[in-house]
């Protein structure tokens, strides 16, 4: 857990795995269900426009599952699988990061010739995406048959997902998270003008 100095300037202590300047620490963004729908619509439109027709949608548990389920339905993808990758020990705001751990990834019928759309809620550093990519490549999925989608990406991430409608500079609270509407000092997530 990140700690703050008790003085008025309150310079945060950087957590392991955190990149300098990753968080503005001005208060969490709050994502509404309406904005989530607009973001998912943008991702679906972009996937279709690219001409990528996935055989499988792979949701990264836990945060990527609501988006993955929605995209599997609207893109008419017959198979939805789940993979679990852990990067934090808890769900606390600004939780320290650790090396990604692939905990479960039983993916029947995923291999050579399978087109996979991997869906996560947020890209902080890209480490989770790289672990999932490595696992899929190990199963024989070709690099050209893998696409990554995320709802948001941290502005300091060097990893750029194939589909990501919003870039953020602070913590985000998703609408399915417990107590999301009561997060202290939260503010609405601003969407790009072309999504309003």
N, C-alpha and C positions, 0 to 999 in steps of 0.2 A: 504494500500500500504506500502511496506517495505521502510524504509528510511535508508540512509547510512550517517555515520559521514563524514564530509568534509575533515578529515585528510587523509594522504597518506595510512594508514593502512586500512581504510574504513571497519571497522567491522560492518556487517549488524545487524540491529535490528530484532530479531525474531518475526515473525508475529503470531497472535493467531492461534492455530492449527498446527503450524509448529513444526516438531521434530528437536531437535538439530542435526546438521550435515546432514540434509536432502538434502541441495543444496550445491554443490561445488562452485557455483557462478563464474565459469570460462567462462561462456557464454553458451547460449542455444544450445542444439543439434538441428540439422535440419534434419528432416526425409524426404527422397526423395520418390517419387512415386515408384521407382524401389525397394527400400528397404522395403517399405510398402508391396508391392506384395510378397516379399520373406517371410516377417513376417507372413502375412496372410496364405501363403502356409504352413508354419510350423505349425500354429495353426490348420488348417484344417487336415493336416496329423496326428497330435497328437490326435485330436478328433476321427478320423477314427480308429487309432491304439488302442485307448482305448475301442473301440466298443460302444461308446455312440452315439445313433441315436436320436438327438433332434426332438421333435414335433414342437417346437417353438424356434426361435432365438429372444431374447429380447435385443434390443439395448438401451444403456443408453445415452440419449440425453444430449448434442449435440455431443460430441466427439466420442462416440461409434457407431454412426449411419453409417458412411462409412464402417467400418469394419464389423458391423452386417449385413448390406445389402450384402456385398461380401460373407460372410460366409454362409448366408442363401442360396445364389445361388449355391456356389460350394459344399455345403453339401446336396443340394437338400431338404431343409427344407421348407415345404409348408406354414408356417406362420411366419411372421415377425411382432413383436410388438415393441412398444417404451415405455419407462418409462423415466421420467425426474426427476433427482435428482440434486439439487443445493448445491454446497459446497463453492462457492466463489460468491462475489457480482459483480465481473467484470472479464474480461479476461486478466488483467494486469499480467506481469511477476512477479512471487513470490507473487501473490495476497493472502491476508489473508484468512484463512479457517474459516468456521463456521460449526455448527452442520448440517449434511445433512438434506435437506428438500425434501421429496417425493412430487413432485408437480402434476404429472399426471401418473396414472397407471391403466387405464381402459384396462383390459386384458380379453376380451371375450374368453370363452372356455379354460381358463387356470385353472386347478384345479387338484384334485386327478388323478393320472395316467399320467399326462402330464410331459414330459421330456423337460427341459428348458435349453438352452445355453444362459447365460447372457454375453453380450459383451460390454466392455468399452475401452476407449483409454488408460487410465493410472490408475494405482493403486498407490495412494500416501500413504494412511494410511489404507485403507480397509474399512473406514467408509461407503462409498457409497455402496460397495458390501454387507455389513451387513444389511443396510436398505432395499436393494432390496431383499436379502435372507429372511428377516423377513416378507416382504410383500408377497412373494411367499408362504412361509410356512403358512401364514394367509389365503391364498386362497386354502390351502389343498395340495399343491405340496409337495411331500415327499423330505426330505433332500437328499436321494440317487439319486433323479431325477433332481438335480440342479447342473450345472457346470458353472464356471466363466472363461472367457477368457479376457485377456487384452493385448494390443500391447506391453506395457512397464510397469515396476514396479519400483518404487523408491527403491533404495538399503536399505533404513532404514525402509521400511514397514515390519511390522510383519505379515501382511496378505499375504498369498501366493495364487494367483489364480491357478486354475487347469491347465490353459494353458497360458503361457506368455513367449515369446521367448527372450525378452531383458530386462536387468536390467540397470537402469541409475542412475546417481548421480546429475543431474541438470535438469533444465527446458528443455522441448522439444517443438519444433514447428512442428506441423503436416502439411503435404502439402496442405490440404484443408483450412487452416487458412488464413485469409486475411493478405496479406503482408508478408507471411511466408519467402519468399526469401530475404527480406530486413531486417531481424532481425539483430540488431547490435551484433557484436562479436559472431556470430553463427558459429558452426562447424558441419561437417557431423556426423551423428550418426554412430558409429562403430557397425557393426554386428558381431556376433560370427563367427568364421572361418568356421564352418560347414554350414553356411547359405550363404556363398559367392559363 
